[in-house]
């Protein structure tokens, strides 16, 4: 099969690799498209290695058709159209994946566009709801609402009945975030986010912050929490080490959580996928949540796809198509 590999000087190249075979409890998917994520850029730079035993080919999500099933797999058959949450291997023509990390492509969703969903919706749901405890009537702040996870989080939170605040860079992006369901969209390039959140919540703060910024936003995020609020950190774009005012956290009786999805055990990822299938997939089927695809890029042009993401030219997702 063809796959994208990373050279010693961190360039991307098309290589011929052996076709994967399904192990017990696995299926092999013929990839129709793979989602491109910031985690792929980090892995390429040597900062986010795959879990032990996982493919070192980039790519954390894909969609396609089942090409082979391994021993013990009964829920999937050759020819099924699926979306897959991966620990790696998506930038290829074929990928092996545990059967519990597959989702059926929802009716009405294009097979290629479905590749924009698994990583984004699993990350958003697991952190907003399973970790953050967000529910109807609460208020959430989603940092980076124009990103793949952020745009999914806006839609999911709105569908849950939460009030959604978000940040994005520039008036065009904030306008698109409002179209997705954000009640308030703050242009972080021109506005003071903390002041805007304080005004939008009449000084109360938000119940949940979904944060991709990390250390650089730590103090502000705690300040923006309501009493009993939950800060859920899923990225470190502004650094990994910050200073925490425990008094501010204690005064709010608030909590901080930090998670990753990729390195979780297979059983935990299967549990997340099962929750997404039960709770989010109906939102996709009725149109409340939809895949947002900026561009489809041929697999051989993976370098250009990375440049689009790195340069901030993507709203939602860019997809690689073998």
Secondary structure as a PSIPRED ss2 file (coil, helix, strand):
# PSIPRED VFORMAT (PSIPRED V4.0)

   1 X C   1.000  0.000  0.000
   2 X E   0.000  0.000  1.000
   3 X E   0.000  0.000  1.000
   4 X E   0.000  0.000  1.000
   5 X E   0.000  0.000  1.000
   6 X E   0.000  0.000  1.000
   7 X C   1.000  0.000  0.000
   8 X C   1.000  0.000  0.000
   9 X C   1.000  0.000  0.000
  10 X C   1.000  0.000  0.000
  11 X C   1.000  0.000  0.000
  12 X E   0.000  0.000  1.000
  13 X E   0.000  0.000  1.000
  14 X E   0.000  0.000  1.000
  15 X E   0.000  0.000  1.000
  16 X E   0.000  0.000  1.000
  17 X C   1.000  0.000  0.000
  18 X C   1.000  0.000  0.000
  19 X C   1.000  0.000  0.000
  20 X C   1.000  0.000  0.000
  21 X C   1.000  0.000  0.000
  22 X C   1.000  0.000  0.000
  23 X C   1.000  0.000  0.000
  24 X C   1.000  0.000  0.000
  25 X C   1.000  0.000  0.000
  26 X E   0.000  0.000  1.000
  27 X E   0.000  0.000  1.000
  28 X E   0.000  0.000  1.000
  29 X E   0.000  0.000  1.000
  30 X E   0.000  0.000  1.000
  31 X E   0.000  0.000  1.000
  32 X E   0.000  0.000  1.000
  33 X E   0.000  0.000  1.000
  34 X E   0.000  0.000  1.000
  35 X E   0.000  0.000  1.000
  36 X C   1.000  0.000  0.000
  37 X C   1.000  0.000  0.000
  38 X H   0.000  1.000  0.000
  39 X H   0.000  1.000  0.000
  40 X H   0.000  1.000  0.000
  41 X H   0.000  1.000  0.000
  42 X H   0.000  1.000  0.000
  43 X H   0.000  1.000  0.000
  44 X H   0.000  1.000  0.000
  45 X C   1.000  0.000  0.000
  46 X C   1.000  0.000  0.000
  47 X C   1.000  0.000  0.000
  48 X C   1.000  0.000  0.000
  49 X C   1.000  0.000  0.000
  50 X C   1.000  0.000  0.000
  51 X C   1.000  0.000  0.000
  52 X C   1.000  0.000  0.000
  53 X C   1.000  0.000  0.000
  54 X C   1.000  0.000  0.000
  55 X C   1.000  0.000  0.000
  56 X C   1.000  0.000  0.000
  57 X C   1.000  0.000  0.000
  58 X C   1.000  0.000  0.000
  59 X C   1.000  0.000  0.000
  60 X C   1.000  0.000  0.000
  61 X E   0.000  0.000  1.000
  62 X E   0.000  0.000  1.000
  63 X E   0.000  0.000  1.000
  64 X E   0.000  0.000  1.000
  65 X E   0.000  0.000  1.000
  66 X E   0.000  0.000  1.000
  67 X E   0.000  0.000  1.000
  68 X E   0.000  0.000  1.000
  69 X E   0.000  0.000  1.000
  70 X C   1.000  0.000  0.000
  71 X C   1.000  0.000  0.000
  72 X C   1.000  0.000  0.000
  73 X C   1.000  0.000  0.000
  74 X C   1.000  0.000  0.000
  75 X C   1.000  0.000  0.000
  76 X C   1.000  0.000  0.000
  77 X C   1.000  0.000  0.000
  78 X C   1.000  0.000  0.000
  79 X C   1.000  0.000  0.000
  80 X C   1.000  0.000  0.000
  81 X E   0.000  0.000  1.000
  82 X E   0.000  0.000  1.000
  83 X E   0.000  0.000  1.000
  84 X E   0.000  0.000  1.000
  85 X E   0.000  0.000  1.000
  86 X C   1.000  0.000  0.000
  87 X C   1.000  0.000  0.000
  88 X C   1.000  0.000  0.000
  89 X C   1.000  0.000  0.000
  90 X C   1.000  0.000  0.000
  91 X C   1.000  0.000  0.000
  92 X E   0.000  0.000  1.000
  93 X C   1.000  0.000  0.000
  94 X E   0.000  0.000  1.000
  95 X E   0.000  0.000  1.000
  96 X E   0.000  0.000  1.000
  97 X E   0.000  0.000  1.000
  98 X E   0.000  0.000  1.000
  99 X H   0.000  1.000  0.000
 100 X H   0.000  1.000  0.000
 101 X H   0.000  1.000  0.000
 102 X E   0.000  0.000  1.000
 103 X E   0.000  0.000  1.000
 104 X E   0.000  0.000  1.000
 105 X C   1.000  0.000  0.000
 106 X C   1.000  0.000  0.000
 107 X C   1.000  0.000  0.000
 108 X C   1.000  0.000  0.000
 109 X C   1.000  0.000  0.000
 110 X C   1.000  0.000  0.000
 111 X C   1.000  0.000  0.000
 112 X C   1.000  0.000  0.000
 113 X H   0.000  1.000  0.000
 114 X H   0.000  1.000  0.000
 115 X H   0.000  1.000  0.000
 116 X H   0.000  1.000  0.000
 117 X C   1.000  0.000  0.000
 118 X H   0.000  1.000  0.000
 119 X H   0.000  1.000  0.000
 120 X H   0.000  1.000  0.000
 121 X H   0.000  1.000  0.000
 122 X H   0.000  1.000  0.000
 123 X H   0.000  1.000  0.000
 124 X H   0.000  1.000  0.000
 125 X H   0.000  1.000  0.000
 126 X H   0.000  1.000  0.000
 127 X H   0.000  1.000  0.000
 128 X H   0.000  1.000  0.000
 129 X H   0.000  1.000  0.000
 130 X H   0.000  1.000  0.000
 131 X H   0.000  1.000  0.000
 132 X C   1.000  0.000  0.000
 133 X C   1.000  0.000  0.000
 134 X C   1.000  0.000  0.000
 135 X C   1.000  0.000  0.000
 136 X C   1.000  0.000  0.000
 137 X C   1.000  0.000  0.000
 138 X C   1.000  0.000  0.000
 139 X E   0.000  0.000  1.000
 140 X E   0.000  0.000  1.000
 141 X E   0.000  0.000  1.000
 142 X E   0.000  0.000  1.000
 143 X C   1.000  0.000  0.000
 144 X C   1.000  0.000  0.000
 145 X C   1.000  0.000  0.000
 146 X C   1.000  0.000  0.000
 147 X C   1.000  0.000  0.000
 148 X H   0.000  1.000  0.000
 149 X H   0.000  1.000  0.000
 150 X H   0.000  1.000  0.000
 151 X H   0.000  1.000  0.000
 152 X H   0.000  1.000  0.000
 153 X H   0.000  1.000  0.000
 154 X H   0.000  1.000  0.000
 155 X H   0.000  1.000  0.000
 156 X H   0.000  1.000  0.000
 157 X H   0.000  1.000  0.000
 158 X H   0.000  1.000  0.000
 159 X H   0.000  1.000  0.000
 160 X H   0.000  1.000  0.000
 161 X C   1.000  0.000  0.000
 162 X C   1.000  0.000  0.000
 163 X E   0.000  0.000  1.000
 164 X E   0.000  0.000  1.000
 165 X E   0.000  0.000  1.000
 166 X E   0.000  0.000  1.000
 167 X E   0.000  0.000  1.000
 168 X E   0.000  0.000  1.000
 169 X C   1.000  0.000  0.000
 170 X C   1.000  0.000  0.000
 171 X H   0.000  1.000  0.000
 172 X H   0.000  1.000  0.000
 173 X H   0.000  1.000  0.000
 174 X H   0.000  1.000  0.000
 175 X H   0.000  1.000  0.000
 176 X H   0.000  1.000  0.000
 177 X H   0.000  1.000  0.000
 178 X H   0.000  1.000  0.000
 179 X H   0.000  1.000  0.000
 180 X H   0.000  1.000  0.000
 181 X C   1.000  0.000  0.000
 182 X C   1.000  0.000  0.000
 183 X C   1.000  0.000  0.000
 184 X E   0.000  0.000  1.000
 185 X E   0.000  0.000  1.000
 186 X E   0.000  0.000  1.000
 187 X E   0.000  0.000  1.000
 188 X C   1.000  0.000  0.000
 189 X C   1.000  0.000  0.000
 190 X C   1.000  0.000  0.000
 191 X C   1.000  0.000  0.000
 192 X C   1.000  0.000  0.000
 193 X H   0.000  1.000  0.000
 194 X H   0.000  1.000  0.000
 195 X H   0.000  1.000  0.000
 196 X H   0.000  1.000  0.000
 197 X H   0.000  1.000  0.000
 198 X H   0.000  1.000  0.000
 199 X H   0.000  1.000  0.000
 200 X H   0.000  1.000  0.000
 201 X C   1.000  0.000  0.000
 202 X C   1.000  0.000  0.000
 203 X C   1.000  0.000  0.000
 204 X C   1.000  0.000  0.000
 205 X C   1.000  0.000  0.000
 206 X E   0.000  0.000  1.000
 207 X E   0.000  0.000  1.000
 208 X E   0.000  0.000  1.000
 209 X E   0.000  0.000  1.000
 210 X E   0.000  0.000  1.000
 211 X E   0.000  0.000  1.000
 212 X C   1.000  0.000  0.000
 213 X C   1.000  0.000  0.000
 214 X H   0.000  1.000  0.000
 215 X H   0.000  1.000  0.000
 216 X H   0.000  1.000  0.000
 217 X H   0.000  1.000  0.000
 218 X H   0.000  1.000  0.000
 219 X H   0.000  1.000  0.000
 220 X H   0.000  1.000  0.000
 221 X H   0.000  1.000  0.000
 222 X H   0.000  1.000  0.000
 223 X H   0.000  1.000  0.000
 224 X H   0.000  1.000  0.000
 225 X E   0.000  0.000  1.000
 226 X E   0.000  0.000  1.000
 227 X E   0.000  0.000  1.000
 228 X E   0.000  0.000  1.000
 229 X E   0.000  0.000  1.000
 230 X E   0.000  0.000  1.000
 231 X E   0.000  0.000  1.000
 232 X E   0.000  0.000  1.000
 233 X E   0.000  0.000  1.000
 234 X C   1.000  0.000  0.000
 235 X C   1.000  0.000  0.000
 236 X C   1.000  0.000  0.000
 237 X C   1.000  0.000  0.000
 238 X C   1.000  0.000  0.000
 239 X C   1.000  0.000  0.000
 240 X C   1.000  0.000  0.000
 241 X C   1.000  0.000  0.000
 242 X C   1.000  0.000  0.000
 243 X C   1.000  0.000  0.000
 244 X C   1.000  0.000  0.000
 245 X C   1.000  0.000  0.000
 246 X H   0.000  1.000  0.000
 247 X H   0.000  1.000  0.000
 248 X H   0.000  1.000  0.000
 249 X H   0.000  1.000  0.000
 250 X H   0.000  1.000  0.000
 251 X H   0.000  1.000  0.000
 252 X C   1.000  0.000  0.000
 253 X C   1.000  0.000  0.000
 254 X C   1.000  0.000  0.000
 255 X E   0.000  0.000  1.000
 256 X E   0.000  0.000  1.000
 257 X E   0.000  0.000  1.000
 258 X E   0.000  0.000  1.000
 259 X C   1.000  0.000  0.000
 260 X C   1.000  0.000  0.000
 261 X C   1.000  0.000  0.000
 262 X C   1.000  0.000  0.000
 263 X C   1.000  0.000  0.000
 264 X C   1.000  0.000  0.000
 265 X C   1.000  0.000  0.000
 266 X H   0.000  1.000  0.000
 267 X H   0.000  1.000  0.000
 268 X H   0.000  1.000  0.000
 269 X H   0.000  1.000  0.000
 270 X H   0.000  1.000  0.000
 271 X H   0.000  1.000  0.000
 272 X H   0.000  1.000  0.000
 273 X H   0.000  1.000  0.000
 274 X H   0.000  1.000  0.000
 275 X H   0.000  1.000  0.000
 276 X H   0.000  1.000  0.000
 277 X H   0.000  1.000  0.000
 278 X H   0.000  1.000  0.000
 279 X H   0.000  1.000  0.000
 280 X H   0.000  1.000  0.000
 281 X H   0.000  1.000  0.000
 282 X H   0.000  1.000  0.000
 283 X H   0.000  1.000  0.000
 284 X H   0.000  1.000  0.000
 285 X H   0.000  1.000  0.000
 286 X C   1.000  0.000  0.000
 287 X C   1.000  0.000  0.000
 288 X C   1.000  0.000  0.000
 289 X C   1.000  0.000  0.000
 290 X C   1.000  0.000  0.000
 291 X C   1.000  0.000  0.000
 292 X C   1.000  0.000  0.000
 293 X E   0.000  0.000  1.000
 294 X E   0.000  0.000  1.000
 295 X E   0.000  0.000  1.000
 296 X E   0.000  0.000  1.000
 297 X E   0.000  0.000  1.000
 298 X E   0.000  0.000  1.000
 299 X H   0.000  1.000  0.000
 300 X H   0.000  1.000  0.000
 301 X H   0.000  1.000  0.000
 302 X H   0.000  1.000  0.000
 303 X H   0.000  1.000  0.000
 304 X H   0.000  1.000  0.000
 305 X H   0.000  1.000  0.000
 306 X H   0.000  1.000  0.000
 307 X H   0.000  1.000  0.000
 308 X H   0.000  1.000  0.000
 309 X H   0.000  1.000  0.000
 310 X H   0.000  1.000  0.000
 311 X C   1.000  0.000  0.000
 312 X C   1.000  0.000  0.000
 313 X C   1.000  0.000  0.000
 314 X C   1.000  0.000  0.000
 315 X C   1.000  0.000  0.000
 316 X C   1.000  0.000  0.000
 317 X E   0.000  0.000  1.000
 318 X E   0.000  0.000  1.000
 319 X E   0.000  0.000  1.000
 320 X E   0.000  0.000  1.000
 321 X E   0.000  0.000  1.000
 322 X C   1.000  0.000  0.000
